[in-house]
């Protein structure tokens, strides 16, 4: 309970710091949605002043910041400059698909990396170990956008076995075919995220497993007659889970941030694509809303990782 309260307070403080940094960075950026000629080449300075007054941009920066923070506490992220819709509604309509893709990817990255890393360590210097090493090197050296374009060219354009972009090829009639079609469209995006995420984690798990196998308790476990499956279950996995879960929690920002590029390439109507479009149009309320939501999800993910570690190890203090 103490760990949960401490992590909750940490989350609140970090959200405030992130919101402050985001606010300063956005207002320090060149150009503006309300700059003369951005909206309309014929817009007058009087009209721009009226728009700024409507959105509260004519007030001092510190007043704007605390007003924005107060609104966020009430789950009010303001109104989009571009569409005139509530930022909260726009984000809520886009976030489910982004979370779906990232959660599935995280689970697959964890399972695949755990399997490859442990098996490579148990068969050290074998063909499988060398193959896993080369695959891991290729994984974290291959840019995700390049791999995405390459796979689209091969599987979507040349062989026409996978869809090029979007999430659906048919209308939502609630049938099994519709959901299978939805899953079919997610194959490439999820594969690219998973492939980019397994490299470093697999090598890390392999290295940890090799060190565990050198431990004295593994020697005594073998001396007691335990077989490989028992050693894996009772000694290797319990010692692997804490550092791996911690690393997965720290990798959340990179995975969520990578959604911006992939959702743009595959025209997935998610939070990443919304962020990209908002950045091009200088739609500050949407940009700041997405930054705060992304930071919140990352901090919550790290807090969940700490609580899982506490469950696995009651002596874990979260530091």
C-alpha positions in Angstrom: 0.0 0.0 0.0 2.9 2.4 0.8 4.5 1.6 -2.5 1.2 2.4 -4.3 0.8 5.7 -2.5 4.4 6.7 -3.2 4.1 5.8 -6.9 0.8 7.7 -7.1 2.4 10.8 -5.7 5.3 10.4 -8.0 2.9 10.1 -11.0 1.2 13.4 -10.0 4.5 15.2 -9.6 5.9 13.9 -12.8 2.7 14.8 -14.7 3.0 18.4 -13.5 6.6 18.6 -14.5 5.9 17.1 -17.9 3.0 19.4 -18.4 5.2 22.4 -17.6 8.0 21.3 -20.0 5.4 20.6 -22.7 3.8 23.9 -22.3 7.1 25.8 -22.5 8.3 23.8 -25.5 5.0 24.3 -27.4 4.9 28.1 -26.8 8.6 28.4 -27.7 8.2 26.7 -31.0 8.4 28.9 -34.2 5.2 29.8 -36.1 1.7 29.7 -34.7 -1.7 28.6 -35.7 -2.9 32.2 -35.3 0.0 33.8 -37.2 -1.0 36.1 -39.9 -1.6 34.1 -43.1 -1.6 30.7 -41.4 -5.4 30.4 -41.3 -6.3 32.7 -44.2 -4.1 35.0 -46.2 -6.8 37.7 -45.9 -7.3 37.4 -42.2 -6.9 40.7 -40.3 -5.0 41.4 -37.1 -8.3 42.3 -35.4 -9.7 38.9 -36.2 -6.6 37.2 -34.9 -6.8 39.2 -31.7 -10.5 38.1 -31.3 -9.6 34.4 -31.8 -6.7 34.7 -29.3 -9.2 36.2 -26.8 -11.6 33.4 -27.3 -9.0 30.7 -26.6 -7.4 32.7 -23.8 -4.1 33.2 -25.6 -4.1 36.9 -24.9 -3.3 36.3 -21.2 0.2 36.0 -19.7 1.8 32.7 -20.1 1.7 31.7 -16.4 -2.0 32.5 -16.3 -2.5 30.3 -19.4 -0.5 27.5 -17.9 -2.3 27.3 -14.6 -5.6 27.7 -16.3 -4.7 24.8 -18.6 -3.6 22.6 -15.6 -6.8 23.4 -13.8 -8.7 22.3 -16.9 -6.7 19.1 -17.2 -7.6 18.2 -13.6 -11.2 18.4 -14.7 -10.4 16.3 -17.8 -11.0 19.2 -20.1 -8.2 19.5 -22.7 -9.7 22.5 -24.5 -11.0 22.9 -28.0 -9.1 22.0 -31.2 -8.0 25.0 -33.2 -8.4 23.0 -36.5 -11.7 21.2 -36.1 -13.4 23.1 -33.3 -14.2 19.8 -31.5 -13.3 19.0 -27.9 -9.8 17.7 -27.7 -10.9 15.0 -25.2 -13.4 13.6 -27.7 -10.9 13.6 -30.5 -8.3 11.7 -28.3 -10.9 9.3 -26.9 -12.0 8.4 -30.4 -8.4 7.6 -31.5 -6.8 6.1 -28.4 -8.4 2.6 -28.4 -6.7 1.5 -31.6 -3.3 2.9 -30.5 -3.6 1.1 -27.1 -4.8 -2.1 -28.8 -1.8 -2.2 -31.2 0.7 -1.3 -28.4 -0.6 -3.7 -25.8 -0.6 -6.6 -28.2 2.9 -5.7 -29.3 4.2 -5.5 -25.8 2.8 -8.9 -24.9 4.3 -10.5 -28.0 7.6 -8.8 -27.4 7.7 -10.2 -23.9 6.8 -13.7 -24.9 9.1 -13.9 -28.0 12.1 -12.3 -26.4 11.8 -14.5 -23.3 11.7 -17.6 -25.5 14.5 -16.6 -27.8 16.8 -15.3 -25.0 16.4 -18.3 -22.8 16.8 -20.8 -25.6 19.8 -19.0 -27.0 21.5 -19.0 -23.5 20.7 -22.7 -22.9 22.2 -23.6 -26.3 25.1 -21.2 -26.1 27.4 -21.1 -29.2 25.0 -23.3 -31.2 23.5 -22.4 -34.6 20.3 -21.2 -32.9 22.3 -18.9 -30.6 24.2 -17.4 -33.5 21.0 -17.0 -35.5 19.3 -15.3 -32.6 22.3 -12.9 -32.2 22.2 -11.9 -35.8 18.4 -11.5 -35.7 18.7 -9.3 -32.7 21.3 -7.1 -34.3 19.1 -6.7 -37.3 16.2 -5.9 -35.1 17.5 -2.9 -33.3 19.6 -1.6 -36.3 16.6 -1.6 -38.8 14.7 1.7 -38.9 11.0 1.0 -38.4 9.9 3.3 -41.1 12.2 1.7 -43.7 11.0 -1.8 -42.7 7.4 -0.7 -42.9 7.9 0.7 -46.4 9.8 -2.5 -47.5 7.1 -4.9 -46.2 4.4 -2.8 -47.8 6.2 -3.0 -51.1 6.8 -6.7 -50.9 3.6 -8.1 -49.3 1.0 -5.4 -50.1 2.0 -4.2 -53.6 4.1 -7.0 -55.2 2.4 -10.1 -53.8 -0.9 -8.4 -52.7 -1.4 -10.8 -49.7 -1.7 -8.0 -47.1 -3.6 -4.7 -47.1 -1.6 -1.6 -47.8 -3.2 0.7 -45.2 -6.2 1.4 -43.0 -8.0 -0.9 -40.6 -11.0 -2.2 -42.5 -11.9 -3.4 -46.0 -15.6 -3.9 -45.2 -18.3 -2.2 -43.2 -18.9 -3.1 -39.5 -21.7 -5.6 -39.5 -20.7 -7.3 -36.3 -19.8 -10.5 -38.1 -16.7 -12.7 -37.5 -15.4 -11.7 -41.0 -15.3 -8.1 -40.0 -13.1 -8.8 -37.0 -10.9 -11.1 -39.0 -10.5 -8.4 -41.5 -9.6 -6.0 -38.8 -6.9 -8.4 -37.4 -5.6 -8.9 -41.0 -5.0 -5.2 -41.3 -3.0 -5.2 -38.0 -0.5 -7.9 -39.0 2.1 -5.5 -40.6 2.0 -2.7 -38.0 2.2 -5.2 -35.1 4.9 -7.2 -36.8 7.1 -4.1 -37.3 6.7 -3.0 -33.7 7.5 -6.5 -32.4 10.4 -6.9 -34.7 11.9 -3.6 -33.6 11.4 -4.4 -29.9 12.7 -8.0 -29.5 16.3 -7.3 -30.5 17.7 -5.6 -27.4 15.4 -7.4 -25.0 16.4 -10.8 -26.4 20.1 -10.1 -26.0 19.5 -8.8 -22.5 17.6 -11.9 -21.5 20.3 -14.1 -23.0 23.0 -12.3 -21.0 21.0 -12.5 -17.8 20.2 -16.2 -18.3 23.9 -17.1 -18.9 24.8 -15.3 -15.6 22.1 -17.2 -13.8 23.3 -20.5 -15.1 26.7 -19.7 -13.7 25.2 -19.3 -10.2 25.9 -21.6 -7.3 22.2 -22.4 -6.7 21.9 -23.7 -10.3 24.9 -26.1 -9.6 23.3 -27.3 -6.4 19.9 -27.7 -8.1 21.5 -29.9 -10.7 23.3 -31.9 -8.0 19.9 -32.5 -6.3 18.7 -34.1 -9.5 16.4 -31.4 -10.9 15.8 -31.6 -14.6 16.0 -28.7 -17.0 12.3 -27.9 -16.9 12.3 -27.7 -13.1 15.4 -25.5 -13.1 13.8 -23.2 -15.7 10.6 -22.9 -13.7 11.9 -22.5 -10.2 15.3 -20.8 -10.7 15.7 -19.1 -14.1 12.3 -17.5 -14.7 11.8 -16.1 -11.2 15.2 -14.4 -11.5 14.4 -13.1 -15.0 11.0 -11.6 -14.4 12.0 -8.5 -12.3 14.6 -7.0 -14.6 12.7 -7.9 -17.8 9.4 -6.3 -16.5 11.4 -3.3 -15.4 12.9 -3.0 -18.9 9.5 -3.4 -20.5 8.2 -0.6 -18.4 11.0 1.7 -19.4 10.5 0.9 -23.1 6.9 2.0 -23.1 7.7 5.6 -24.2 9.6 4.4 -27.3 6.8 2.0 -28.3 4.1 4.6 -27.9 6.2 7.3 -29.6 6.8 4.9 -32.6 3.1 4.9 -33.2 3.3 8.3 -34.8 5.4 7.0 -37.7 3.6 3.7 -38.2 0.1 5.2 -38.0 1.1 7.7 -40.6 2.6 5.1 -42.9 -0.4 2.7 -42.6 -3.0 5.5 -42.4 -4.2 4.1 -39.0 -6.7 6.6 -37.5 -5.1 6.5 -34.1 -3.5 8.9 -31.6 -0.1 8.9 -33.4 -1.7 10.0 -36.7 -3.7 12.7 -34.8 -0.5 13.9 -33.2 1.2 14.1 -36.6 -1.7 16.0 -38.2 -1.9 18.4 -35.2 1.8 19.1 -35.3 1.6 20.1 -39.0 -1.3 22.5 -38.3 0.1 23.9 -35.0 -3.0 22.7 -33.2 -1.5 23.3 -29.7 -4.5 22.0 -27.6 -4.5 18.7 -29.3 -0.6 18.4 -29.2 -0.5 19.1 -25.5 -3.4 16.8 -24.8 -1.7 13.9 -26.6 1.6 14.6 -24.8 -0.1 14.5 -21.4 -2.1 11.4 -22.2 1.0 9.7 -23.5 3.0 10.7 -20.4 0.1 9.4 -18.2 0.0 6.1 -19.9 3.7 5.7 -19.7 3.8 6.5 -16.0 0.8 4.2 -15.3 2.6 1.4 -17.2 5.7 1.9 -15.0 3.6 1.9 -11.9 1.9 -1.3 -13.0 5.4 -2.8 -13.6 6.4 -1.9 -10.1 3.3 -3.4 -8.6 3.9 -6.6 -10.5 7.4 -6.7 -9.2 6.1 -6.2 -5.7 3.8 -9.2 -6.2 6.7 -11.3 -7.5 9.1 -10.1 -4.8 7.5 -8.8 -1.5 10.8 -7.2 -0.5 10.8 -5.0 -3.6 10.7 -1.3 -2.5 10.3 0.3 -5.9 13.5 2.3 -5.8 
